[in-house]
Amino acid sequence: MGEPQQKKICFVTIGATAAFDDLIMTVLTKDFLEALNGLQYTELRIQHGEEGKTIFKRFSDARQAQVKDQLGIHLSGFDFRKDGLGEEMLAARKSAGLVISHAGSGSILDALRVGAAIVVVPNPKLLNNHQKELAQELSRQGYVVHGKLMDLPSALLKAEELRKQMREWPPRPEESTQRGLAGVMDDEMGWVD
């Protein structure tokens, strides 16, 4: 009998303000779960929010045992935590895992602060989708992987590479690139120099 597999956590968060059922459904697909297995993930934790609870419960009731037996991945989920998601993000980082997040600035900053590798997935159903711009800019600067719902398994591979060259957050002034995150946030808020 071989050694027990070391824990490796993928933590998924949709944030607190808007439903993101498409992200929840995507991380529960066969392709995504098999990609996690291929990268030796042992846990998939999902912060699904109130609206995503039904999707998670339906899948969990029908397939949780099968996912555990065939892929070795333990599934768990919860609505929201009033004390924040820092513990979940830190657990993912400590396990050499990753965070997959909607592209809300609060969730992104929380993951960056704990030093977790993060895949940022914009919610395409939001009006005036600032999430896409934020994901693109932070990806361009090398802080996150900009993930897309249609190809999330490939984002996992990119996140493994990102982990090897993680940049420190917050960036030091001498490392800032042109306008940096502050410039992106200023643009989004409509602030002018």
Salt bridges, closest charged atoms under 4 A:
ASP22 OD2 - LYS125 NZ 3.30
GLU34 OE2 - LYS30 NZ 3.88
GLU43 OE2 - LYS7 NZ 3.58
GLU43 OE1 - ARG45 NE 2.89
ASP61 OD2 - LYS57 NZ 2.84
GLU88 OE1 - ARG45 NH1 2.97
GLU88 OE2 - ARG81 NH1 2.40
ASP110 OD1 - ARG113 NH1 3.20
GLU137 OE2 - ARG140 NH2 2.59
GLU160 OE2 - LYS8 NZ 3.38
GLU160 OE2 - ARG163 NH2 2.89
GLU161 OE2 - LYS164 NZ 3.13
GLU168 OE1 - ARG172 NH2 2.55
GLU175 OE2 - ARG172 NH1 3.49
ASP187 OD2 - ARG179 NH1 2.03
